[in-house]
Amino acid sequence: MTQNNRLKSYLHSPYRKLFILLLALAPYVIFEGCGSSKNITAKSQADTTAKVVKNADPFSTLDDHKEAIDSAVVEERLEAARQEWLRALAAEQRKDKNEVVRRFEGAIDILNRLVYFPNVNENKDFQELTKSVIEDYEKFVSKIDVLPPSASIFALRQKFNEEMSKMDIRNIPIPKTSDLGRTQVPLTINPEVEKTIAWFMQGNGRQFMAKWLGRSGKFFPKMKEIFREEGAPEELIYLSMIESGMNPTVVSKAQAVGLWQFIQGTGAMYGLKSNWWLDNRRDPWKATRAAARHLKDLHRAMGDWHLALSCYNCSMTRIRRCMAETGDTTFWGIRDCLPKETQNYIPLYIAATLIAMDPARYGFTNIVYESPVDYDTVYVHEAVDLNALGNAAGVSGLDIKSLNPELLQPSTPPVEICGPEGYCLKIPSGTVMKFAERYARLTPEEKRPWLIHTVERGESLRSIARTYGLTTDQLADYNNISSSEHVKRGSRIRVPMTVMAPGVVATNEALATTTTSKDPAPVPVIKKASKISHRVKHGETLNSIAAHYGVRVSDIRNWNNISYRHKIKRGQLLAVYIDRSSKQTPTNDVAEKVSAKKDAGGTARIHAVRPGETMTSIAKNYGTTVDQLAEWNDGMDAASLQAGQKLKLYAPNKTASKGDTDQPAKSSKRTTYKVRNGDTLSSIADRYGVSLSQLKKANHLRRNTITKGKRLVIPG
């Protein structure tokens, strides 16, 4: 069919009005586009924008049940992560390395998805489980010689930091590089860089570098274009290889996200939005533009590219402090003063850059490069299921998800999130016209974003409805069944997603990236440990019991298979395992577990960071400085501080002036604490590592009730 005949066919088709509307929008499309996105390849057509009409949301009334949904789903997800962790431990006992990595990564992925829930970082169970899973994963990585190919970039970098000190390159021929002067960022060659190159050529890094090079074909063409537009050195795109392994959805243990590993605060400074519906840090092009600007700002502040890159990895405060301590103004001059990861960061960048600029020189041949991303864009003004959008574009929902990795839910965001212009959706290149035609034929039922709930043992239609804040009749109606019908274990129930209520984790099975078995994971076998049977007393919690025996709360859960959806009861018998090799001894005083190490005139102690605290407020309360606090804790910076984190301090407490800070008011005779809103006797006892009975006895209390403002004496 000729172009003229094709045009006549459209003008006489049932979609004539739609075609005329698209023609009317053509000037807007050509000059405005969808944000700043453009197609990557020169051959592809310019971005086209189709306006999709906004529909009212009939389920907005479900927003009132947000808090109940939040609590239930967070507990469900924590339990799913714990089960994955248990399977990782079981696989480790079977010596199945690939399965260990897969399960650990699965547990971390589940926990990372919870980061977008409001106030989840204040959830003690979330903090404790995340810390325990990562600790065990890092222990596993340090024990094995060869990393499985499925290991994350963070496991790889940990392995690299461990192996550098013992790397022997005497028998590894390092190719000579003659074109070092063609980059703005100096590519210094020294023994540290040569060891890093050798590690990528013949060590654990080889299979990962080959994988990154393959992925680079998808991202580097557009990334180079963006860096040129921003006036930043083009070769800095290679930094994304060692930051994220070229994975736009990867999340670090510090909750840094995406190709360029932005934490939420820094990302927001450069216009990267993050909420329950979407996270711009996962958008390769938005994040790349933000990274180019951030790196330029760091270079402007430091005047040196190696120092700017060090600030990107560490913090400007730490870098400047090392410059002051050493009297040197170069990275290589201050290197020994920096944390180990930052010491190795510049060698990693230089080695990755040299190899990526000329892979064949370093033995990387026959690389299969992924094709550059090629897409068009349309505006969507409502929350629409990605599978329905995929059908309209002639692809799968997973294809739409791949083109739009910033989407966190299995649908586009509602207009309340995106604003009147709608969400700029990427679709396969050349499909705009067909997309508009098919979208116009979608019914409200097809557009509706659904969650798929798989029925578990003991669940009923009523209990499932209550979990999601619905009535039994509503849930039955959505699934075309009777409200009195019995739902079988394993059957699938459709639940409509709420709009503006960040309370339900997306579990649409067609879009899920992590799957977990419904069968409970085996409890790990405990070796070289003494078993203690502990009967739960009145007022005790898992936290107080764990503190008493010097073990992790999550370990007690695993040993006794205690779900996050269940609480311990008075009289319940718990198994606790004390590791004989570590000489653990039960204690009622957490301070006894801290060494009596002296420094700066004080005794070593541990501070658990509370919600709302900052490095400045903590340093002030303990009578020290932010720099000193950072030094005691391996150079950590304010941006990485999280609620629940344990800090080491060696300075004496400073008496609080009004007695209402988070720290105890100390005098020469006793320690006191002023009760705050939400406190209980159990939580205060847990905080100070004393038993409930000790706390009540010290304050002559017969009951467990306390009032806000009351000052309690802390025993010991």
WOJO-V771183 format. One record per backbone hydrogen bond with DSSP energy under -1.0 kcal/mol. NH is the residue of the N-H (numbers start at 0). CO is the residue of the C=O. E is the energy in kcal/mol with one decimal. If there is no record, write none. Layout:
nh=NH co=CO e=E
nh=NH co=CO e=E
This chain:
nh=5 co=1 e=-2.3
nh=6 co=2 e=-2.0
nh=7 co=3 e=-2.4
nh=8 co=4 e=-2.3
nh=9 co=5 e=-1.8
nh=10 co=6 e=-2.2
nh=11 co=7 e=-1.4
nh=12 co=9 e=-1.2
nh=15 co=12 e=-1.4
nh=18 co=14 e=-2.5
nh=19 co=15 e=-2.4
nh=20 co=16 e=-2.3
nh=21 co=17 e=-2.2
nh=22 co=18 e=-2.0
nh=23 co=19 e=-2.3
nh=24 co=20 e=-1.5
nh=28 co=24 e=-2.1
nh=29 co=25 e=-2.5
nh=30 co=26 e=-1.9
nh=31 co=27 e=-2.2
nh=36 co=33 e=-1.4
nh=61 co=58 e=-1.8
nh=62 co=59 e=-1.7
nh=63 co=60 e=-1.2
nh=64 co=61 e=-1.9
nh=65 co=62 e=-1.5
nh=68 co=64 e=-2.1
nh=69 co=65 e=-2.9
nh=70 co=66 e=-2.1
nh=71 co=67 e=-1.9
nh=72 co=68 e=-2.6
nh=73 co=69 e=-2.6
nh=74 co=70 e=-1.9
nh=75 co=71 e=-1.9
nh=76 co=72 e=-2.8
nh=77 co=73 e=-2.6
nh=78 co=74 e=-2.1
nh=79 co=75 e=-2.0
nh=80 co=76 e=-2.3
nh=81 co=77 e=-2.4
nh=82 co=78 e=-2.3
nh=83 co=79 e=-1.8
nh=84 co=80 e=-2.3
nh=85 co=81 e=-2.5
nh=86 co=82 e=-2.0
nh=87 co=83 e=-1.8
nh=88 co=84 e=-2.3
nh=89 co=85 e=-2.3
nh=90 co=86 e=-2.4
nh=91 co=87 e=-2.0
nh=92 co=88 e=-1.7
nh=93 co=89 e=-1.3
nh=95 co=90 e=-2.6
nh=96 co=94 e=-1.0
nh=99 co=95 e=-2.2
nh=100 co=96 e=-2.4
nh=101 co=97 e=-2.3
nh=102 co=98 e=-2.5
nh=103 co=99 e=-2.6
nh=104 co=100 e=-2.8
nh=105 co=101 e=-1.9
nh=106 co=102 e=-2.5
nh=107 co=103 e=-2.5
nh=108 co=104 e=-2.3
nh=109 co=105 e=-2.0
nh=110 co=106 e=-2.1
nh=111 co=107 e=-2.6
nh=112 co=108 e=-1.7
nh=116 co=113 e=-2.1
nh=119 co=116 e=-1.7
nh=121 co=118 e=-1.6
nh=122 co=119 e=-1.9
nh=126 co=122 e=-2.3
nh=127 co=123 e=-2.8
nh=128 co=124 e=-2.5
nh=129 co=125 e=-2.3
nh=130 co=126 e=-2.2
nh=131 co=127 e=-2.2
nh=132 co=128 e=-2.6
nh=133 co=129 e=-2.2
nh=134 co=130 e=-2.3
nh=135 co=131 e=-2.3
nh=136 co=132 e=-2.1
nh=137 co=133 e=-2.6
nh=138 co=134 e=-2.0
nh=139 co=135 e=-2.1
nh=140 co=136 e=-2.4
nh=141 co=137 e=-2.0
nh=143 co=139 e=-1.2
nh=150 co=147 e=-1.9
nh=155 co=151 e=-2.0
nh=156 co=152 e=-2.3
nh=157 co=153 e=-1.9
nh=158 co=154 e=-2.2
nh=159 co=155 e=-2.5
nh=160 co=156 e=-2.3
nh=161 co=157 e=-1.7
nh=162 co=158 e=-2.1
nh=163 co=159 e=-1.8
nh=166 co=163 e=-1.3
nh=171 co=168 e=-1.5
nh=193 co=189 e=-2.6
nh=194 co=190 e=-2.3
nh=195 co=191 e=-1.6
nh=196 co=192 e=-2.5
nh=197 co=193 e=-2.5
nh=198 co=194 e=-2.0
nh=199 co=195 e=-1.8
nh=200 co=196 e=-2.0
nh=201 co=197 e=-3.0
nh=202 co=198 e=-1.1
nh=204 co=198 e=-1.0
nh=205 co=202 e=-1.6
nh=208 co=204 e=-2.7
nh=209 co=205 e=-2.3
nh=210 co=206 e=-1.5
nh=211 co=207 e=-2.5
nh=212 co=208 e=-2.6
nh=213 co=209 e=-1.8
nh=214 co=210 e=-2.0
nh=215 co=211 e=-1.9
nh=217 co=214 e=-1.6
nh=218 co=214 e=-1.0
nh=219 co=215 e=-2.9
nh=222 co=218 e=-2.2
nh=223 co=219 e=-2.9
nh=224 co=220 e=-1.5
nh=225 co=221 e=-2.1
nh=226 co=222 e=-2.5
nh=227 co=223 e=-2.2
nh=228 co=224 e=-2.1
nh=229 co=225 e=-2.0
nh=231 co=226 e=-2.4
nh=235 co=232 e=-1.5
nh=236 co=233 e=-1.6
nh=237 co=234 e=-1.7
nh=238 co=235 e=-1.6
nh=239 co=236 e=-1.4
nh=240 co=237 e=-1.2
nh=242 co=238 e=-1.5
nh=243 co=239 e=-2.2
nh=244 co=240 e=-1.3
nh=245 co=239 e=-1.2
nh=249 co=246 e=-1.1
nh=251 co=255 e=-2.6
nh=254 co=251 e=-1.9
nh=256 co=261 e=-2.3
nh=257 co=249 e=-2.2
nh=260 co=257 e=-1.1
nh=261 co=256 e=-1.8
nh=266 co=262 e=-2.6
nh=267 co=263 e=-2.4
nh=268 co=264 e=-1.4
nh=270 co=267 e=-1.6
nh=271 co=266 e=-2.7
nh=274 co=277 e=-2.8
nh=278 co=405 e=-2.1
nh=279 co=272 e=-3.1
nh=281 co=278 e=-2.2
nh=282 co=279 e=-1.4
nh=286 co=282 e=-2.6
nh=287 co=283 e=-1.6
nh=288 co=284 e=-2.0
nh=289 co=285 e=-2.0
nh=290 co=286 e=-2.5
nh=291 co=287 e=-2.4
nh=292 co=288 e=-1.8
nh=293 co=289 e=-2.5
nh=294 co=290 e=-2.8
nh=295 co=291 e=-1.8
nh=296 co=292 e=-2.2
nh=297 co=293 e=-2.3
nh=298 co=294 e=-2.3
nh=299 co=295 e=-2.4
nh=300 co=296 e=-1.7
nh=301 co=297 e=-2.2
nh=302 co=298 e=-3.1
nh=307 co=303 e=-2.2
nh=308 co=304 e=-2.6
nh=309 co=305 e=-1.9
nh=310 co=306 e=-2.2
nh=311 co=307 e=-1.7
nh=312 co=308 e=-1.5
nh=313 co=309 e=-3.1
nh=318 co=314 e=-2.2
nh=319 co=315 e=-2.6
nh=320 co=316 e=-2.1
nh=321 co=317 e=-2.2
nh=322 co=318 e=-2.1
nh=323 co=319 e=-2.1
nh=324 co=320 e=-2.3
nh=325 co=321 e=-2.4
nh=326 co=322 e=-1.9
nh=333 co=329 e=-1.5
nh=336 co=333 e=-1.8
nh=337 co=334 e=-1.6
nh=342 co=338 e=-2.3
nh=343 co=339 e=-1.7
nh=347 co=343 e=-1.9
nh=348 co=344 e=-2.4
nh=349 co=345 e=-2.8
nh=350 co=346 e=-2.5
nh=351 co=347 e=-2.5
nh=352 co=348 e=-2.5
nh=353 co=349 e=-2.6
nh=354 co=350 e=-2.2
nh=355 co=351 e=-2.5
nh=356 co=352 e=-2.1
nh=357 co=353 e=-1.1
nh=361 co=358 e=-1.1
nh=362 co=359 e=-1.7
nh=363 co=358 e=-2.4
nh=364 co=362 e=-1.0
nh=369 co=213 e=-3.0
nh=372 co=217 e=-1.3
nh=375 co=426 e=-2.8
nh=377 co=424 e=-2.2
nh=378 co=49 e=-2.0
nh=379 co=422 e=-2.3
nh=384 co=446 e=-3.1
nh=385 co=409 e=-2.0
nh=388 co=384 e=-1.9
nh=389 co=385 e=-2.5
nh=390 co=386 e=-2.3
nh=391 co=387 e=-2.0
nh=392 co=388 e=-1.7
nh=394 co=389 e=-3.0
nh=399 co=395 e=-1.6
nh=400 co=396 e=-2.3
nh=401 co=397 e=-2.4
nh=402 co=398 e=-1.9
nh=403 co=399 e=-1.3
nh=406 co=403 e=-2.0
nh=407 co=276 e=-2.7
nh=411 co=383 e=-1.7
nh=416 co=413 e=-1.6
nh=417 co=413 e=-1.7
nh=418 co=414 e=-2.5
nh=421 co=418 e=-1.8
nh=422 co=379 e=-3.2
nh=424 co=377 e=-3.1
nh=424 co=422 e=-1.1
nh=426 co=375 e=-2.7
nh=428 co=373 e=-1.1
nh=430 co=427 e=-1.4
nh=434 co=430 e=-2.9
nh=435 co=431 e=-2.5
nh=436 co=432 e=-1.9
nh=437 co=433 e=-2.7
nh=438 co=434 e=-2.9
nh=439 co=435 e=-1.7
nh=441 co=438 e=-1.3
nh=446 co=442 e=-2.0
nh=447 co=443 e=-1.7
nh=450 co=494 e=-3.4
nh=452 co=492 e=-3.1
nh=454 co=490 e=-2.9
nh=458 co=455 e=-1.9
nh=463 co=459 e=-2.4
nh=464 co=460 e=-2.3
nh=465 co=461 e=-2.2
nh=466 co=462 e=-1.8
nh=467 co=463 e=-1.5
nh=468 co=465 e=-1.1
nh=469 co=464 e=-3.1
nh=474 co=470 e=-2.2
nh=475 co=471 e=-2.4
nh=476 co=472 e=-2.4
nh=477 co=473 e=-2.3
nh=478 co=474 e=-1.0
nh=479 co=476 e=-1.1
nh=480 co=475 e=-2.3
nh=484 co=481 e=-1.6
nh=489 co=454 e=-2.8
nh=490 co=487 e=-2.0
nh=492 co=452 e=-3.1
nh=494 co=450 e=-2.4
nh=496 co=448 e=-2.5
nh=502 co=500 e=-3.0
nh=510 co=507 e=-1.8
nh=529 co=577 e=-2.9
nh=531 co=575 e=-3.4
nh=533 co=573 e=-3.2
nh=535 co=571 e=-3.0
nh=539 co=536 e=-1.9
nh=544 co=540 e=-2.4
nh=545 co=541 e=-2.6
nh=546 co=542 e=-2.3
nh=547 co=543 e=-2.0
nh=548 co=544 e=-1.9
nh=549 co=545 e=-1.2
nh=550 co=545 e=-2.1
nh=555 co=551 e=-1.6
nh=556 co=552 e=-1.9
nh=557 co=553 e=-2.2
nh=558 co=554 e=-3.1
nh=559 co=555 e=-1.6
nh=561 co=556 e=-2.1
nh=565 co=562 e=-1.5
nh=570 co=535 e=-2.9
nh=571 co=568 e=-2.1
nh=573 co=533 e=-3.4
nh=575 co=531 e=-2.8
nh=577 co=529 e=-2.9
nh=579 co=527 e=-1.2
nh=583 co=578 e=-1.2
nh=586 co=547 e=-4.4
nh=591 co=588 e=-1.7
nh=592 co=589 e=-1.7
nh=593 co=590 e=-1.3
nh=598 co=601 e=-1.5
nh=601 co=598 e=-1.9
nh=603 co=596 e=-1.6
nh=604 co=648 e=-2.1
nh=606 co=646 e=-2.7
nh=608 co=644 e=-3.0
nh=612 co=609 e=-2.1
nh=617 co=613 e=-2.4
nh=618 co=614 e=-2.5
nh=619 co=615 e=-2.3
nh=620 co=616 e=-2.2
nh=621 co=617 e=-1.6
nh=622 co=619 e=-1.2
nh=623 co=618 e=-2.9
nh=628 co=624 e=-2.3
nh=629 co=625 e=-2.5
nh=630 co=626 e=-2.2
nh=631 co=627 e=-2.2
nh=633 co=630 e=-1.1
nh=634 co=629 e=-2.3
nh=635 co=632 e=-1.0
nh=639 co=636 e=-1.3
nh=640 co=637 e=-1.3
nh=643 co=608 e=-3.6
nh=644 co=641 e=-1.9
nh=646 co=606 e=-2.9
nh=648 co=604 e=-2.3
nh=653 co=620 e=-2.2
nh=664 co=671 e=-2.2
nh=666 co=669 e=-1.4
nh=671 co=664 e=-2.2
nh=672 co=711 e=-2.4
nh=674 co=709 e=-3.1
nh=678 co=675 e=-2.1
nh=683 co=679 e=-2.2
nh=684 co=680 e=-2.5
nh=685 co=681 e=-2.6
nh=686 co=682 e=-2.1
nh=687 co=683 e=-1.7
nh=689 co=684 e=-2.1
nh=694 co=690 e=-2.0
nh=695 co=691 e=-2.4
nh=696 co=692 e=-2.5
nh=697 co=693 e=-2.3
nh=699 co=696 e=-1.1
nh=700 co=695 e=-2.6
nh=708 co=674 e=-2.4
nh=709 co=706 e=-1.7
nh=711 co=672 e=-3.5
nh=713 co=670 e=-3.0
